[in-house]
Amino acid sequence: MDERTMTDLPLMVLLPLCFLGGLFIGYGYFRALRETANLLVNGGEPLRAIALTLGRISLLASGFFLAVLAGGLALLAAFAGLLCAKWIMLRRMREGRA
């Protein structure tokens, strides 16, 4: 199927929305990953670490599933947003502003 049949939004609107969605998903994913690592290193609650892991994986899978429904370009835009969120989080960690 063509992405035009899957959604009524034009690409000029759809791609920035998918990019912003990828940023949101990426921020949530990497924030939960950092919290999970802190819990494991500091001897925190194991059930909370498991819940964070399942939550971040399901957030990532559901976000990419929605992007796949919108088409290949939308999936690439969401992935680009995820990579930008990773870059932002790593930069913040290096600067000590975490």
N, C-alpha and C positions, 0 to 999 in steps of 0.2 A: 504494500500500500504506500501511497505517496503521503508525505507529511501534510499536504494540503487537505487530504480527505480525513486525517485524524483530528485536526483542529481547525477552527475557523480564524485563528489569529494569524496575521501576516508575519513573515519571518522577521521583519524589523522590530516587531514587538515581542515575538516568541523567544528569540535568541537572547536579548538582554534579560528577560525574565528567567530563563534557564540558567544564565550566568549568575544572576543574583541568588537563585535557588541553590546553585552549586556552592557559592560562597557561604550561604547559611548552613548547608549540610556539612561543608568542610569545617566550618568553625565549630559546630556542635560535635562533629566526629573527633577532631583533634583535641578539643577541650576535654571530652570524655576520656580520650586515650591518655591524656596527661594526668587526669584525676585517677584513672585506673592504675597507672604506673606509680603514682604517689601512694595509693592505698597498698599496693603490693610491697613497695620498698619500706614503708613505715609500719607495716604490720597492721593494717586496717582491717575492716570487716570484709571477709571473703565473699559474702553474699552480695554486698554492695558492688564489689568489683565485677562479679558475674553479671549483675543487673546492668551495670554500665556497659559492659562488653556486648551483651545482647541488645541493648538499646542503641548503641552506636552502629552496630552492624545492620540492625533493622532500619535505622534511619537512612543509612547509605543505600541499602538495597531498595527501599521504597522510593527514595528520591531518584535513583537512576532508572527505576522501572517507569516512573512517570515521564522521565525524559525520553526513554525509549519509545513510549507511546506517541510522543510528539515528533519523532524522527531522528535521523542520524545526526543532523546538524545541531539539534537541540541537545542531544547526548554529548556531543563534543563541547558545546558551550557550558553545560553543567560540569563536565570534567575539568574544563579550564577554570571554572570558578572554584572547584575543589582544590586544584593545584595552587591557585592564588591564595586561598585561605591557608593552605599549608605553608606557603612562603611567608605570609603575614605572621602566622603563629611562630615560626622558627625565628624570624627577625625579632619579634618581641621577646622571645626567650634569650636570644643572644644579648639584647640590650638590657635584660634584667627587669623588664616591665611586665612580666607575666603576672 
